[in-house]
Structure formats: structure tokens, C-alpha cells
């Protein structure tokens, strides 16, 4: 199969190219030969690597914690409409029995077949969090870190847990952090009241990422630098950020991307099951009611806290480039090759290059998605 565009994102630049694809793999990237017709000719539309969302709870009425096979299948099939080709199905803090069912469901669906974006694994957000910075996470289900309990989750998931968010100040002697490091699970610090020094020690013991920077963590102050200070100071530390312009202003997004190593910033949606629905509608999230606000954000009905977003990943890219004035190279890498690096999958996904999976998003100039390919299969 030959896919053509005058603007294909390769080697951090747009070039006119033909992509030759066989068995879902990009075999070669070639100059356009006008004498050879293409199976897909997208003209001046931009072809970029498919988006990878490593922190997303659900969409279209489904939440990872619901443990409903058809809901998960509907989610993966639908999310390609925003150019997403891979996700980490993300849990929210809940009772142990609920989380075990949730991770089993992800494993069952991933093992038995589905359409659309690929399930790259699971992001276990909680239940090992801090009460002061719980955000919308249900406080009644927050518990202390436990290696034994985490092993149960990992076994139930079929070893699909790739990332865990925890509050490092509650991980005694950083035992779970070190265990995850040794078993290949990314430890991301979040929902945390950790001081700068506590977070530094967590990094020294194996933490390699920050969860939704700025949100649900001790803030940056000029005499007390907190978790935000760690995210901005440690250039080699991966850091997620929600780019809906609600969780962080465009100026805060610009500051973050200006400070971070260009290889370590990761755009996430943190989308909830209410993505795809209209403002004013209400849903249950972790046992608590949330409502969609007119700006697309989701808030707890009682406490009014931000609970998550309804952001589409292509809209996040547009926000970064057009509102936060982040250079396109930094912005596109934050939702493609950078999350692939974090997951240690950057040898086959995250960029357009020979030998890589043909995971592609075709964008119009207004950032709407014209077509998405998952391993060479057109999904729209």
C-alpha cells in the first residue's frame, strides 16, 4: 500500500513523501513519484504519527473501572476519530475488588480482539495517593502502598500494568517504587504532597515520571519548590500535562514546555467517560457524581473540584500550537514519540520511519482528523 502527502512528518520536519506499507509496517519512506499512483493521496493534509494517550480513563459513557468489555471496545473504536492509535486504559482509585475486575477486563479484551486504537497497557492511577491532593479520587478508597497488593493487580492484568501513579511520600522506604522499577513498571509521582526533597529521593529510588503536572500536587513556591519544582527542574524526568487549557492556562503550558527537555514532555487527555457528551450532562466517577461544564471540563458536583477532561487529543495539539505557542516539533513529540519512549516502545511506534508500525493520523489545517491508520488499517 502506498500513502502519499505533500506534508509527512519525518525527522522533525514536513516533507512530500510516499509511505510504502506492507503487513502493517512502514517498509520505506520515498520521494513522491508522479508517475506512480497512490492508494491514498491526501494532498496537502498533514500526516503525523498516531497519537499515544497514556493517561485516559474512558469515553462515550465507558470508564475503565466499569469493567465492561463492550464499553472498552466502543472506546478503542471511537477514539481513532481524534487520531489516537494507542492508549493506556487508566483506572481511578476504587475498592480492591473493583480494580481487580477492571484490570482483568482490559486484559480479556486486549487478548480476545477489538477494533481501533491499540491497548498498549494499563495505567494504575492510585489507590496509593495523598488525601490532601486527592483531587477527584475517592478518599474512601485511598490506601497505603503495598507490594503484595500491587502484585495481585499485576497478575490479574496479565502483566499489562505499564505505569502506576502514586504519592511517593507514603511509600515507606520507597519499597513499591523500587519493586516497580525492578519489574519494568514506570512509577509516576502524582496526587502528592511530597516536598522537593522527598520527590528527589523518590527519583533516586526509581520514579521516572510526574502525573498531570501542576494538578493534584504541592505547587511551586520560590522558597518551597514542591512537586511542580521537580517537574520543571529535573529535565530528564518525564512529565505528563493535560492540554485542555482548563487544567492549566496557555501561559502555564508554555512555561512547562519551555522548561522541559523536549524529549520528556508528554501530553495527556486525562479524559473521562463523559468525553463525547454535552455540557450539563452528569455521570458517576469513582462513586461520585460529576458534571460537564460549558468549557468541556468535568467537575465533581458537590466539591466543584476538576475531575478530568473531555479533551480530544487532536484538540490538545491545536491548543499547544495555536494557544500556548509551543513549537510544533515539541507539541507533536509530546503525544507521539515521547510517550513511546516512556513505555520503552519507541523502537516500533511513535514516529514515521522505515521499520515502524504504520500508525498514522492525517490532519487537516484546522487539526480535524481526516483519517487514522492503525498498523496500516484505515479506521475512519
C-alpha positions as CSV (number, residue, x, y, z in Angstrom):
1,X,0.0,0.0,0.0
2,X,1.2,3.5,-0.9
3,X,0.1,6.5,1.2
4,X,1.0,10.0,-0.1
5,X,1.0,13.5,1.1
6,X,2.9,16.7,0.4
7,X,3.4,17.1,4.2
8,X,4.6,14.0,6.0
9,X,6.2,14.5,9.4
10,X,9.6,12.7,9.2
11,X,12.8,13.6,11.1
12,X,11.1,16.5,12.8
13,X,10.1,18.2,9.6
14,X,7.3,18.1,7.0
15,X,8.3,16.7,3.6
16,X,6.4,15.5,0.5
17,X,6.6,11.7,0.7
18,X,5.2,8.3,-0.2
19,X,4.9,5.8,2.6
20,X,5.2,2.2,1.4
21,X,3.4,-0.1,3.8
22,X,3.2,-3.9,4.0
23,X,1.7,-6.1,6.7
24,X,1.1,-3.0,8.9
25,X,4.8,-1.9,8.8
26,X,6.3,1.1,7.0
27,X,8.7,-0.6,4.6
28,X,10.2,2.6,3.1
29,X,9.8,6.4,3.0
30,X,10.2,7.6,-0.5
31,X,10.2,10.8,-2.6
32,X,6.9,11.2,-4.5
33,X,7.0,9.7,-8.0
34,X,4.2,11.4,-10.0
35,X,4.3,8.5,-12.4
36,X,3.2,6.1,-9.7
37,X,-0.4,6.3,-8.3
38,X,-1.0,6.1,-4.6
39,X,-3.7,4.1,-2.8
40,X,-4.3,7.1,-0.6
41,X,-3.3,10.6,-1.7
42,X,-4.0,13.2,1.0
43,X,-2.7,16.2,-1.0
44,X,-1.6,18.9,1.4
45,X,-3.1,17.3,4.6
46,X,-0.5,16.6,7.3
47,X,0.4,13.1,8.1
48,X,1.8,12.7,11.6
49,X,2.5,9.7,13.8
50,X,-0.7,8.4,15.6
51,X,-1.3,9.9,19.0
52,X,-0.5,7.9,22.1
53,X,-2.6,8.7,25.2
54,X,-1.0,7.2,28.3
55,X,-3.5,8.7,30.8
56,X,-7.1,8.3,29.8
57,X,-9.9,6.9,31.9
58,X,-12.6,6.4,29.2
59,X,-15.0,8.0,26.8
60,X,-18.5,7.6,25.3
61,X,-20.0,6.5,28.6
62,X,-17.4,3.9,29.5
63,X,-14.9,4.1,32.3
64,X,-12.0,1.6,32.8
65,X,-13.3,0.8,36.3
66,X,-16.7,-0.3,34.8
67,X,-15.1,-3.5,33.6
68,X,-17.5,-3.8,30.6
69,X,-16.0,-5.5,27.6
70,X,-18.2,-3.8,25.0
71,X,-17.7,-0.4,26.6
72,X,-13.9,-0.8,26.2
73,X,-14.3,-2.0,22.6
74,X,-16.6,1.0,21.8
75,X,-13.9,3.3,23.3
76,X,-11.0,1.9,21.3
77,X,-13.1,2.0,18.1
78,X,-14.2,5.6,18.7
79,X,-11.0,7.3,19.8
80,X,-9.4,6.9,16.4
81,X,-11.6,9.8,15.4
82,X,-9.2,12.1,17.2
83,X,-6.1,10.5,15.7
84,X,-5.3,8.2,18.6
85,X,-3.7,4.9,17.7
86,X,-2.6,3.7,21.2
87,X,-3.8,4.1,24.8
88,X,-3.1,3.1,28.3
89,X,-6.5,2.3,29.9
90,X,-6.4,4.2,33.1
91,X,-8.1,3.3,36.4
92,X,-9.2,5.6,39.2
93,X,-8.8,4.8,42.9
94,X,-11.5,2.4,43.9
95,X,-12.1,-0.7,46.1
96,X,-9.7,-3.6,45.5
97,X,-12.4,-5.8,44.0
98,X,-13.4,-3.1,41.5
99,X,-9.8,-2.6,40.4
100,X,-9.2,-6.3,40.0
101,X,-12.2,-6.6,37.8
102,X,-11.2,-3.5,35.8
103,X,-7.7,-4.8,35.0
104,X,-8.9,-8.3,34.2
105,X,-11.4,-6.8,31.8
106,X,-8.7,-4.8,30.0
107,X,-6.6,-8.0,29.7
108,X,-9.5,-10.0,28.5
109,X,-10.4,-7.5,25.7
110,X,-6.8,-7.0,24.7
111,X,-6.4,-10.8,24.5
112,X,-9.6,-11.6,22.7
113,X,-9.7,-8.9,20.0
114,X,-11.1,-5.4,19.3
115,X,-11.0,-2.7,16.7
116,X,-9.5,0.8,16.6
117,X,-6.7,2.2,18.8
118,X,-4.4,-0.4,20.3
119,X,-4.5,-1.1,24.1
120,X,-0.8,-0.6,24.9
121,X,-1.4,-1.5,28.6
122,X,-2.8,-0.1,31.8
123,X,-2.1,3.0,33.9
124,X,-3.0,2.3,37.5
125,X,-3.7,5.7,39.0
126,X,-3.9,5.1,42.7
127,X,-5.0,3.8,45.1
128,X,-1.8,4.8,46.8
129,X,-2.3,8.6,46.9
130,X,-2.3,11.5,49.3
131,X,-5.5,12.7,50.9
132,X,-4.6,16.4,50.7
133,X,-4.1,16.2,46.9
134,X,-6.6,13.5,46.1
135,X,-8.4,15.7,43.5
136,X,-11.4,13.8,42.3
137,X,-10.1,10.5,43.5
138,X,-12.5,8.9,46.1
139,X,-10.9,9.3,49.5
140,X,-12.6,6.3,51.0
141,X,-10.6,4.0,48.7
142,X,-7.1,5.6,49.2
143,X,-4.8,3.1,51.0
144,X,-1.1,2.8,51.8
145,X,1.3,1.4,49.1
146,X,1.6,-2.4,49.2
147,X,3.9,-4.6,47.1
148,X,1.7,-7.6,47.8
149,X,-1.5,-5.9,46.7
150,X,0.2,-4.4,43.6
151,X,1.3,-8.0,42.6
152,X,-2.3,-9.0,42.7
153,X,-3.3,-6.2,40.4
154,X,-0.4,-7.0,38.0
155,X,-1.3,-10.7,38.0
156,X,-4.9,-10.0,37.3
157,X,-3.9,-7.7,34.5
158,X,-1.8,-10.3,32.7
159,X,1.2,-8.1,33.4
160,X,-0.3,-5.2,31.4
161,X,0.2,-2.5,34.0
162,X,2.9,-0.3,32.5
163,X,2.5,2.8,34.6
164,X,1.5,3.4,38.3
165,X,0.7,6.8,39.8
166,X,1.5,7.0,43.5
167,X,2.3,9.6,46.2
168,X,5.9,8.8,47.0
169,X,5.8,10.3,50.5
170,X,3.5,7.5,51.5
171,X,5.7,4.7,50.0
172,X,7.6,3.6,53.1
173,X,11.4,3.3,52.3
174,X,10.3,3.6,48.6
175,X,9.7,-0.1,48.6
176,X,6.9,-0.2,46.0
177,X,8.8,2.3,43.9
178,X,11.9,0.1,43.8
179,X,9.8,-3.0,43.2
180,X,8.2,-1.4,40.2
181,X,11.5,-0.2,38.9
182,X,12.9,-3.7,39.1
183,X,9.9,-5.2,37.3
184,X,9.7,-2.7,34.5
185,X,6.7,-0.6,35.6
186,X,7.0,3.2,35.3
187,X,6.5,5.0,38.6
188,X,4.8,8.3,38.1
189,X,4.5,10.7,41.1
190,X,1.2,12.3,41.5
191,X,-1.7,13.2,43.7
192,X,1.1,14.0,46.1
193,X,2.0,16.4,48.9
194,X,5.7,15.5,48.6
195,X,8.3,18.1,49.2
196,X,11.0,18.8,46.7
197,X,13.5,16.7,48.7
198,X,11.1,13.8,49.1
199,X,10.4,13.8,45.4
200,X,14.2,13.9,44.7
201,X,14.6,10.8,46.9
202,X,11.8,9.1,45.0
203,X,13.5,9.7,41.7
204,X,16.8,8.4,43.2
205,X,14.9,5.2,44.1
206,X,13.3,4.7,40.6
207,X,10.5,7.1,39.9
208,X,10.8,8.4,36.4
209,X,7.7,10.5,35.7
210,X,5.2,13.1,37.0
211,X,1.4,12.7,36.7
212,X,-0.5,15.6,35.2
213,X,2.0,18.3,36.2
214,X,0.6,21.3,38.1
215,X,-2.6,19.4,39.1
216,X,-3.1,17.5,42.4
217,X,0.4,18.2,43.8
218,X,2.2,20.6,46.0
219,X,2.7,23.8,44.0
220,X,5.9,25.7,43.1
221,X,6.8,28.5,45.5
222,X,10.0,30.4,45.5
223,X,11.1,29.2,48.9
224,X,9.3,25.8,48.8
225,X,9.6,24.2,45.4
226,X,7.3,21.2,45.7
227,X,6.5,18.6,43.1
228,X,6.0,21.2,40.4
229,X,9.5,22.4,41.1
230,X,10.7,18.8,40.5
231,X,8.9,18.6,37.2
232,X,10.5,21.8,35.9
233,X,13.9,21.3,37.5
234,X,14.7,17.7,36.5
235,X,15.0,17.9,32.7
236,X,15.4,14.1,32.3
237,X,12.2,13.3,34.3
238,X,9.2,12.5,32.1
239,X,6.2,14.8,33.0
240,X,2.6,14.5,31.8
241,X,0.5,17.5,31.2
242,X,-3.2,18.0,30.4
243,X,-3.5,20.3,27.4
244,X,-7.2,21.3,27.5
245,X,-6.4,24.9,28.7
246,X,-8.7,24.3,31.7
247,X,-6.4,22.3,33.9
248,X,-3.5,24.7,33.0
249,X,-3.6,28.1,31.3
250,X,-2.0,28.5,27.9
251,X,0.7,30.5,29.7
252,X,1.4,27.7,32.2
253,X,1.6,25.2,29.2
254,X,4.1,27.4,27.5
255,X,6.2,27.7,30.7
256,X,6.2,24.0,31.1
257,X,7.2,23.2,27.6
258,X,9.9,25.9,27.7
259,X,11.4,24.4,30.8
260,X,11.2,20.7,30.0
261,X,13.6,18.6,27.9
262,X,11.9,18.3,24.6
263,X,12.1,14.5,24.8
264,X,10.4,14.3,28.3
265,X,7.1,16.3,28.0
266,X,4.0,14.1,27.5
267,X,0.6,15.4,26.5
268,X,-2.3,13.5,28.0
269,X,-6.1,13.9,27.8
270,X,-7.0,12.6,31.3
271,X,-10.4,12.1,29.6
272,X,-13.3,10.6,31.5
273,X,-16.3,8.6,30.4
274,X,-18.2,11.8,29.7
275,X,-16.0,12.6,26.6
276,X,-18.3,12.7,23.7
277,X,-21.3,14.1,25.6
278,X,-22.7,17.6,26.0
279,X,-22.2,20.2,28.8
280,X,-24.7,19.8,31.6
281,X,-24.8,16.0,31.5
282,X,-23.9,14.1,34.7
283,X,-22.1,10.8,35.3
284,X,-20.7,8.7,38.1
285,X,-16.9,8.7,38.5
286,X,-15.3,6.6,41.3
287,X,-18.6,6.6,43.1
288,X,-19.0,10.4,42.9
289,X,-21.2,12.5,40.6
290,X,-19.5,14.7,38.0
291,X,-20.9,17.2,35.6
292,X,-19.6,18.6,32.3
293,X,-19.1,22.3,32.3
294,X,-19.6,24.5,29.2
295,X,-15.8,24.7,28.6
296,X,-15.6,20.9,28.3
297,X,-14.1,20.3,31.8
298,X,-15.6,17.8,34.2
299,X,-16.1,18.7,37.9
300,X,-17.4,17.0,41.0
301,X,-20.9,18.1,41.6
302,X,-20.6,18.6,45.3
303,X,-17.0,19.7,45.8
304,X,-16.7,21.5,42.4
305,X,-13.1,20.1,42.0
306,X,-11.8,19.5,38.5
307,X,-12.3,15.7,37.9
308,X,-10.8,15.3,34.5
309,X,-11.3,16.4,30.9
310,X,-13.3,15.6,27.8
311,X,-10.4,16.7,25.6
312,X,-9.7,15.1,22.2
313,X,-6.0,14.6,21.5
314,X,-6.1,16.5,18.2
315,X,-7.6,19.4,20.1
316,X,-4.8,19.2,22.6
317,X,-2.3,19.5,19.8
318,X,-4.1,22.5,18.5
319,X,-4.2,24.1,21.9
320,X,-0.4,23.7,22.4
321,X,0.5,25.2,19.0
322,X,-2.2,27.8,18.5
323,X,-2.9,28.9,22.0
324,X,0.1,28.1,24.1
325,X,2.5,29.0,21.3
326,X,4.5,25.8,21.7
327,X,6.7,25.0,18.7
328,X,5.1,22.2,16.5
329,X,8.0,19.9,17.0
330,X,7.8,19.9,20.8
331,X,4.0,19.6,20.7
332,X,3.8,16.7,18.3
333,X,6.6,14.8,20.0
334,X,4.7,15.2,23.3
335,X,1.9,13.0,22.0
336,X,3.8,10.6,19.8
337,X,7.5,9.6,20.3
338,X,7.8,10.8,23.9
339,X,5.1,8.6,25.4
340,X,6.5,5.8,23.3
341,X,9.9,6.4,24.9
342,X,8.4,6.3,28.4
343,X,6.8,2.9,27.6
344,X,10.0,1.6,26.0
345,X,8.1,1.1,22.8
346,X,9.9,3.7,20.8
347,X,11.6,1.1,18.7
348,X,8.4,0.4,16.7
349,X,5.8,3.2,17.5
350,X,5.8,6.9,17.8
351,X,7.5,8.1,14.6
352,X,7.1,7.7,10.9
353,X,10.2,5.8,9.8
354,X,11.0,2.5,7.9
355,X,10.5,-0.5,10.2
356,X,7.9,1.3,12.4
357,X,4.3,0.3,12.7
358,X,2.1,2.3,10.3
359,X,0.2,4.2,13.0
360,X,-0.7,7.4,11.3
361,X,-3.0,10.4,11.8
362,X,-4.0,12.6,8.8
363,X,-4.7,16.2,10.0
364,X,-6.4,19.0,8.2
365,X,-5.1,22.5,8.7
366,X,-7.7,23.1,11.4
367,X,-6.4,20.0,13.2
368,X,-9.5,17.9,12.5
369,X,-8.8,14.3,11.7
370,X,-9.3,13.2,8.1
371,X,-8.1,9.6,8.5
372,X,-6.4,7.4,11.1
373,X,-4.4,4.3,10.3
374,X,-3.6,1.7,12.9
375,X,-0.9,-0.7,11.7
376,X,-1.8,0.3,8.2
377,X,-5.6,-0.3,8.6
378,X,-7.8,2.7,7.8
379,X,-10.1,3.2,10.8
380,X,-12.4,6.1,9.7
